Structures are given as structure tokens and as C-alpha cells.
Amino acid sequence: MSELPIFSKALEFSESVYVEATSSLLGTMANWALLGILWVQTYLYYVAFSKDRRVLKFIVFAQLLLETIQTVMLTHDMIQAFAMVYTGLDVLNDLGTKWLSIPLLIGLIASITQGFYCYRVGVLTRSKCAVVLISMLSLGQLAAAISLTIQLKRDIVSTTLLSQNTSLAAISIWGGCSLACDIAIAAIMSYYLRKQDTGFGKTHNMIARLIRLSIETGCVTALSVGALLILVSLPGHPPYYIAAASIVAKTYSNAMMAVLNSRVKPVSNSPEVGTPVWNESVQPIASIRSTGTSLGFVFHRDSEMSDFSSYCVSTPVMYGD
């Protein structure tokens, strides 16, 4: 059995090594955090919308599976790099499974999410031009992601990636198509939703909320892709882009789940009292004091989703109809 090398003094690394290690570590930690949010959103979706179509539930499951696979791959590479760093600094520059977990999985997840939005746009607008535009941009980013995956597979270290014009072109097309697709989706949804605003109170509030949701989710995904493009384009190509690339896919999946779960409307079932509940002068309600029931929230499906049956979720146990 080989023995570990013994160093007479502490190892001293260059600044670029510290930057790359920090970017990879922060990116993996953020990826884990967003995966936890995605698991919670997925759980709430399956509890609340168990009667959704099987195709939609399968898409949600596929997204969660792909995201979990990506996180496992990134974690494997991170552990491998930090566990083997004593053997040489080149291990931090090794691609590992990043050729698969970064470009290909991001491209697939983004394509699935954009396809989901494309279907919503088609139902809302009945416009073939809008559907074709979004579809072409989505397929363009997926094709560029597959091309980049093939190029990364041939490379051994990540430093040679951004020194190749073909790789930079693939990244530019990939990010550019994704960014344009996200902006187009948000713009088209907002435009057609505003056209359907009747001005009446309940309808106006519903339309305003949908417009705000479309813009917010589009901005989140567009900002993540835009940040990745900017960091890749920095002079000298510092490895800051590693952290941004680690969270792009999670922003797409969480944005899609936020849209699906936006059909749930929480309504508090707490008793209405004139004094704030944290005031010690307020005495417990007799029925609550006698039964020991804890206060919670009741969740209703929003009235705009007439094709879904209503359901109730109470605290601490969550159940459906």
C-alpha cells in the first residue's frame, strides 16, 4: 500500500487555484441548496395537484431526476478534487464528469422547461409564430449544448476549453439562444395576458399576478444565463463561471415548479382578533384551548384554474380530497 507524501512545509497555491477551488465549492453548495428547494416544491406539487395529467407529472418527475443526477455528479467531482489535491494541483483542473453534468444536463433541463412554457404560450396565444420562435430558440440552445458536450469530452482539463474558438462559439450560441428564449417567453406571455385584461377587479388581479409571475420567472432564468455568459467572456477567463454554471439548471426547474405551484392560494384560518397575536394580553380561544388544535393555513386552488378540483391542506397534517 502506497504511503501519503510528507511535506516539510505547508503547501502554497497560486491565486488562480484558490479562485477555482472557491468557485467550485460555492457552486456546489448553491446547487445543493436549490436542489432542496426543488424537492420541497415537487413534494407540494404532488400533494396539491395529484389529479393533474400524467404527462405533466412525468415531466416534473423527469426534471427532479435530472437535477438530482447533476447534483450527485457535481458532488462527486468536488469530493474527488479536494480529496486528491495532495497528489497535484492539476486535479482541480480536471473536468471529471463536468462535461456531462454542466452542458448536456443544463441543455436538457432548459429545453424541457422552455417546452413547458411553449405549450402554455400556444394555449394562451393560439399563435403559430410564437410557438415556432420559442421552439427554434430552445432547440438551438439544446443543439449548442450537445456540441459543447462533445467538445468537452475530448478535453482533459478545463483550462483548454475557453482557449478554443469552437468552444467559445458553442457557449455563445448556447447562452444566447437560452437568453433570447427566456426573454421571448416572458415578453409574449406578458403581452397577450395584458390584452386579455378586462379591467374588472377579480380578473384584473388575476391577470396582474400572472404577468408578474411570467416576468419574475423569466428574469430569474435570464439573469442566471446572462451572468454565465458575462463571466465566461471576462478577460483572461477567470474560473468564476464555474459557480454560475452550477446553478443555471436549478433556476430553470425551480422556475417551472413555481409556475405550477402558483395555482395554490394560501388562506389563513387564524381567528381574527383586534390585538396582535403576540400581545400577552390576548387570551387563547376556548375551542382551541380545549381541543389543543394548532393554528395553520388552509390552501385553496386559485379560482382561475377551473379545471382543477379544490383541495385543502391543514397543519400539521397535509392531505388532499
C-alpha positions in Angstrom: 0.0 0.0 0.0 1.4 3.4 -1.1 2.1 5.9 1.6 1.0 9.5 1.5 3.6 12.1 0.7 5.0 14.0 3.6 5.5 17.8 3.1 8.1 19.7 5.1 6.1 22.9 4.9 2.6 24.0 4.1 1.6 23.9 0.5 1.4 27.2 -1.2 -1.0 27.6 -4.1 -1.3 30.3 -6.7 -4.3 32.8 -6.6 -5.9 31.1 -9.6 -6.1 27.8 -7.7 -7.8 29.4 -4.7 -10.3 31.1 -7.1 -11.1 27.9 -8.9 -11.5 25.9 -5.7 -13.7 28.5 -4.1 -15.9 28.9 -7.2 -16.3 25.1 -7.5 -17.1 24.8 -3.8 -19.6 27.7 -3.7 -21.3 26.5 -6.9 -21.8 23.0 -5.5 -23.2 24.4 -2.2 -25.6 26.6 -4.1 -26.6 23.7 -6.2 -27.4 21.6 -3.2 -29.5 24.5 -1.7 -31.5 24.9 -4.8 -32.0 21.1 -5.1 -33.5 21.2 -1.6 -35.9 23.9 -2.7 -36.8 21.9 -5.7 -37.6 18.8 -3.7 -39.9 20.8 -1.4 -41.7 22.3 -4.4 -42.0 18.9 -6.0 -43.5 17.4 -2.9 -46.0 20.2 -2.5 -46.9 19.8 -6.2 -47.7 16.1 -5.9 -49.7 16.6 -2.7 -51.7 19.5 -4.1 -52.2 18.5 -7.7 -52.4 14.7 -7.6 -55.2 14.9 -10.3 -53.0 16.7 -12.9 -52.4 14.9 -16.2 -49.9 12.1 -16.1 -47.8 13.8 -18.8 -47.3 16.8 -16.6 -46.5 14.8 -13.6 -44.0 12.7 -15.6 -42.3 16.0 -16.7 -42.0 17.1 -13.1 -40.5 13.7 -12.1 -38.1 13.8 -15.0 -36.9 17.3 -14.1 -36.3 16.2 -10.5 -34.4 13.1 -11.6 -32.1 15.0 -13.9 -31.5 17.7 -11.3 -30.6 15.0 -8.7 -28.2 13.3 -11.1 -26.5 16.6 -11.8 -26.0 17.4 -8.1 -24.6 13.9 -7.5 -22.1 14.3 -10.3 -21.0 17.8 -9.1 -20.6 16.5 -5.6 -18.6 13.5 -6.8 -16.2 15.8 -8.7 -15.9 18.1 -5.7 -15.0 15.3 -3.3 -12.6 13.8 -5.8 -10.9 17.1 -6.3 -10.5 18.1 -2.6 -9.6 14.5 -1.6 -6.9 14.1 -4.3 -5.5 17.6 -4.3 -2.4 16.5 -2.3 -1.3 14.5 -5.3 -1.0 17.5 -7.5 -2.8 20.8 -8.4 -3.9 19.5 -11.8 -6.7 17.5 -10.2 -8.6 20.8 -9.6 -8.4 21.5 -13.3 -9.7 18.0 -14.2 -13.1 18.0 -15.9 -14.3 14.8 -14.3 -18.0 14.5 -15.1 -18.5 18.2 -15.7 -18.5 17.5 -19.5 -21.9 15.8 -18.8 -23.3 17.5 -15.7 -22.9 21.0 -16.9 -23.6 21.5 -20.7 -25.7 18.5 -21.5 -27.9 18.4 -18.4 -28.4 22.1 -18.4 -29.4 22.0 -22.1 -31.9 19.2 -21.5 -33.4 20.7 -18.4 -33.7 24.2 -20.0 -35.2 22.6 -23.1 -37.9 20.8 -21.1 -38.7 23.9 -19.1 -38.9 26.0 -22.3 -41.1 23.4 -23.9 -43.4 23.6 -21.0 -43.6 27.4 -21.4 -44.0 27.0 -25.2 -47.1 24.8 -24.6 -48.6 27.5 -22.3 -47.8 30.2 -24.8 -49.6 28.1 -27.5 -52.7 27.6 -25.4 -52.8 31.3 -24.5 -52.0 33.0 -27.8 -53.0 30.4 -30.4 -50.1 31.9 -32.4 -48.0 29.5 -34.5 -45.4 32.2 -35.0 -44.8 32.5 -31.2 -44.6 28.7 -30.8 -42.2 28.3 -33.7 -40.0 31.1 -32.4 -39.7 29.7 -28.9 -39.3 26.1 -30.3 -36.4 27.1 -32.6 -34.6 29.0 -29.9 -35.0 26.1 -27.5 -33.8 23.6 -30.0 -30.9 25.9 -30.9 -29.6 26.1 -27.3 -30.0 22.3 -27.0 -28.0 21.6 -30.1 -25.3 24.0 -29.0 -25.2 22.3 -25.6 -24.8 18.9 -27.2 -22.0 20.3 -29.4 -20.2 21.7 -26.3 -20.6 18.3 -24.5 -18.8 16.6 -27.4 -16.0 19.1 -27.3 -15.6 18.8 -23.5 -15.5 15.1 -23.7 -12.4 15.3 -25.9 -10.6 17.7 -23.5 -8.8 16.6 -20.4 -8.6 19.8 -18.4 -10.9 22.8 -18.3 -8.2 25.4 -19.0 -8.0 24.4 -22.6 -11.8 24.8 -23.1 -12.0 28.6 -23.3 -8.8 28.8 -25.4 -10.6 27.2 -28.4 -12.7 29.3 -30.7 -15.1 26.5 -31.4 -15.9 26.1 -27.7 -16.4 29.8 -27.2 -18.7 29.8 -30.3 -20.7 26.9 -28.9 -21.0 28.6 -25.5 -22.1 31.9 -27.1 -24.8 30.2 -29.2 -25.9 28.1 -26.2 -26.2 31.0 -23.8 -27.5 33.4 -26.5 -30.4 31.2 -27.6 -31.3 30.4 -24.0 -31.3 34.1 -23.1 -33.3 35.1 -26.1 -35.8 32.2 -25.5 -36.4 33.3 -21.9 -36.9 36.9 -22.8 -39.3 36.0 -25.7 -41.4 33.8 -23.4 -41.7 36.5 -20.7 -42.5 39.2 -23.3 -45.1 37.1 -25.2 -46.8 35.9 -22.1 -47.0 39.5 -20.6 -48.3 41.0 -23.9 -51.1 38.5 -24.5 -52.1 38.4 -20.9 -52.4 42.2 -20.8 -54.6 42.1 -23.9 -57.0 39.8 -22.1 -57.3 42.2 -19.1 -60.9 43.3 -18.8 -60.3 45.8 -16.1 -62.7 44.2 -13.6 -61.4 43.7 -10.1 -61.1 39.9 -9.8 -60.0 39.4 -13.4 -57.6 42.3 -13.3 -55.9 41.0 -10.1 -55.6 37.5 -11.7 -54.0 38.9 -14.9 -51.7 41.2 -13.0 -50.5 38.3 -10.9 -49.9 36.1 -13.9 -48.0 38.8 -15.7 -45.8 39.4 -12.6 -45.1 35.7 -12.3 -44.2 35.4 -16.0 -41.8 38.4 -15.7 -40.2 37.2 -12.5 -39.6 33.6 -13.6 -38.3 34.8 -17.0 -35.9 37.3 -15.2 -34.5 34.6 -12.9 -33.6 32.2 -15.7 -32.4 35.0 -18.0 -30.2 36.5 -15.3 -28.6 33.1 -14.5 -27.7 32.6 -18.2 -26.7 36.2 -18.7 -24.3 36.0 -15.6 -22.8 32.8 -17.0 -22.1 34.5 -20.4 -20.6 37.6 -18.8 -18.3 35.6 -16.6 -17.2 33.4 -19.5 -16.4 36.5 -21.5 -14.2 38.2 -18.9 -10.6 38.9 -20.0 -8.3 36.0 -19.0 -11.3 33.7 -18.4 -11.1 33.5 -14.6 -12.9 30.5 -13.3 -15.8 32.5 -11.7 -18.1 31.0 -14.3 -17.9 27.6 -12.6 -20.1 28.8 -9.8 -22.6 30.4 -12.2 -22.8 27.2 -14.4 -23.5 25.1 -11.3 -26.9 26.8 -10.7 -28.3 27.5 -14.1 -30.2 24.2 -14.4 -31.7 24.6 -10.9 -33.1 28.1 -11.8 -35.0 26.6 -14.7 -36.5 23.8 -12.7 -37.4 25.9 -9.7 -39.0 28.5 -12.0 -41.2 25.9 -13.7 -42.3 24.5 -10.3 -43.0 28.0 -9.1 -45.4 28.4 -12.0 -47.1 25.1 -11.4 -47.5 25.7 -7.7 -48.7 29.3 -8.2 -52.2 27.8 -8.6 -52.3 27.3 -4.8 -53.7 30.1 -2.8 -52.9 30.1 0.9 -55.6 31.5 3.2 -55.0 31.8 6.9 -57.6 30.1 9.2 -56.3 32.0 12.3 -59.0 33.7 14.3 -59.5 37.4 13.7 -58.6 39.4 16.8 -58.2 43.1 17.3 -55.0 42.8 19.2 -51.8 41.3 17.6 -51.4 37.6 18.4 -48.0 38.3 20.1 -49.6 40.5 22.7 -49.7 38.7 26.0 -53.0 40.2 27.0 -54.8 38.2 24.3 -56.3 35.0 25.8 -56.5 31.7 23.9 -59.8 30.9 22.2 -61.7 28.4 24.2 -62.2 26.0 21.4 -58.5 26.0 20.6 -57.6 25.7 24.3 -59.9 22.8 24.9 -59.1 20.8 21.8 -55.4 21.6 21.6 -55.6 22.2 17.8 -52.7 24.3 16.4 -53.4 27.1 14.1 -52.4 26.6 10.5 -53.1 27.6 6.9 -55.8 26.4 4.5 -54.7 26.2 0.9 -57.2 26.6 -1.9 -56.7 26.2 -5.6 -57.0 29.6 -7.3 -60.3 30.4 -8.9 -58.6 30.9 -12.3 -57.9 27.2 -12.5 -61.4 25.9 -13.1 -60.3 22.6 -14.5 -58.8 21.5 -11.2 -60.8 20.5 -8.2 -60.4 22.3 -4.9 -58.4 20.7 -2.1 -57.4 21.6 1.4 -54.1 21.3 3.2 -54.2 21.8 7.0 -51.5 21.9 9.6 -49.7 19.8 10.8 -51.0 17.0 8.5 -51.3 17.6 4.8 -53.9 15.8 2.8 -56.0 16.0 -0.4 -59.6 15.3 -1.2 
